[in-house]
């Protein structure tokens, strides 16, 4: 390739194009969904996530065009703090799954959260899959940073949903939990003082 552009394999270039298209659509979707949210915490979260994805999108464009990372070389959400909304609540608390509304004029807050969470979960899977196929180290790192970002956004969204009762966690009986946790015996590690060899029993 000419100029400052980096050499890419065909599959890498196609993968990067797919990723940038998806990120562009996700930015618009999250921005749109945020306009239908009443909870200010959720709206702030969606705005922050859209901004972080936009930042990562611009990093990808710079990488594609062989530009030095300038304004978009700052840390993304993957390196920043993530908001949590209290300790995870385990167990079912009167779970209720509303029927979907075929003629909805606007999505419910619960549906907005679920849509965003699905974007992040499948995004993490997609970026990992693309990254593992990269031969270009910078492109591989970019995809994997997208994985880390999606992971943190997913957990932040899940934390919010968990506290609101939208995403409840089924638990097992205490007897079952105890039996499973006690089923494993830690291996004994002995250090041979003369050879410093570690032996496992």
N, C-alpha and C positions, 0 to 999 in steps of 0.2 A: 504494500500500500504506500501511497505517496504522502508527503508532508509529515506531520507529527502523528499520524494515525497509527494505532497499534495493530499488529497482525492478529487476526482472529480466524479460528477455524469456522467453517460454514455453520456447524451446529451451534457454536458459541454466538455467532452473530444473529442467528435465528432466535436463539433463546433470549438474548438480550433485547431484541425487538419485541418479543412476546412479553417480557417482563416490563418493559417501559410502557407498552400499551395497557397492560393490566394496572400498573401503578397510576397512570393517568386517569383511567376510569375510576379507580378506587378513591382518588383524591376528590373527584367531582361527586361521587356517590356519598362519601362521608360528609362533605360540605353540605350537600343537599339534605341528608338525614338530620344533620345538626339543626337545621332550620325548623324541624318539626318536634324538637325536644323542649319540654318545659323545665326539666330538672337542670339547673345551672351547672352542677358538677358534671353531669353527662355531656352537656353541650361543650363545656371546656375541654373535656377529655377528647371528644370527637374532633374538635378544632385542633388540639395539639397533635392528635394522630395524623390528621390530614396534612398538617404542616411538616411533620416528621417524614411522611411518605413523600411529600413534595421535595423535601431536602434530599432524600435518597434518590428520587427520580432525577434530579438535576445532577447529582454525582454520576449517575449512570450515563446521562447525556454527555457529560464532560469526558467520561471514560471512553465512550463510543467514538467521540470526535478527537480523541488524543490530546485533550486540553489539560493543562496543569490544574490541579484542584485549587481554586481560588476561594471565592465567597462560599462555596458549598463544601469546603473541606473541613468545616467545623464538626464537632461531635454530633451525632444524631441521637434519637431516643434510645438506641441500643446502648449508649454509654451514659445516659442521663438517669435521674431517679424516676421511679415509677410510683404512682400514688396507689395506696392500698386503702381499702375502706373497712378496716377492722380485721380481726382474726377470722379465718375461714369458719363458716358455720356448717357443721356436719349433721347429717340426719335430715329426715323429712319433716317439714313444718306445714302441714295442711296444703300439700301441693295441689295446684289448680292450673290446668292448661286450657286457656280459652280457645274456643273454636275459631278458625281463621275466617276473616271477613272478606268475602269475594268482592264486595262493592265498597271497600274501605276508601274513604277520601284522603286519608293520611295514615301512615303506619303508626302502630302503637309504640310506646317507649320500649316495651318488651321485644317487639319485633325488630326495632332499630338496633337494640343491643345484640340480639341474636344474629342479625345480618352482619354487623360489624365483627362479632366474634368469629363467625364462619369465614369471613374474609381473612382474618389474621391467622386462623388455624390452617386453612388451605394454602395461604400465602407462605407460611413457614415450610410446609411440605414442598411446595413448588420451588421456592428459592433454594432449598437444600438439594433437590433433585437436579436443578440446573447447575448449581455450584459444583456438585460432585462430577459433572461431566466436563468441567472447564480445564483446559490446559494452560490458559493465560492466568498467571497468579493474581494479578490485580483484579481481573474480572471474577475469579473464584472468591477472592476476599470480599468483593462488593456483594455478590450473591449471599455469602454467608453472613455478612452484616445485616442484610435484609431478613435473613432467618432469625437472627438475634432480636432485631427490632420487632418482628411479627410476634415472636414469643413473648416479649415484654408487654406489647399492646394487648395480646390475648389474655394474659394473666391479669392485667389491670382491668380489662373489661369484665372478665370472669369475677373478679373480686367485687366489683360494683353490682353485678347481677346476683351474686351469692348473697350479699347483704340485703338486697331488695326482695329476695325470695324467688327471683326468676330462674335461677340455676341452683337447684338443691342437690346435695350429695347423699346418695344412698349409702348406708353403713351396714355392716354385718353385726350379728349378735356378739356380745362380749366374749362368750365362750369360744366362738369360732375365731375371733381375732387372737385370743390368747393361745389357742391351739396352733394357729399358723405361725405366730411370732416365736413360739417355743420349739418349733419343729427343726430349727437349725442349730447345729453345734459349731461354734467357732473353731477353726483349726488352731492347733498349738504350734507356736513358732519357737524353735530352739536355735540359739546361735552357738555354733561351735567356736569356743574361745581360741582354739589353736589355729583354725583355718579361716575364721570369720565367715564360714559358710552358713547360710540359713537353711534349716531343714524344716519341712512341714510334716506334720503327722495327721 
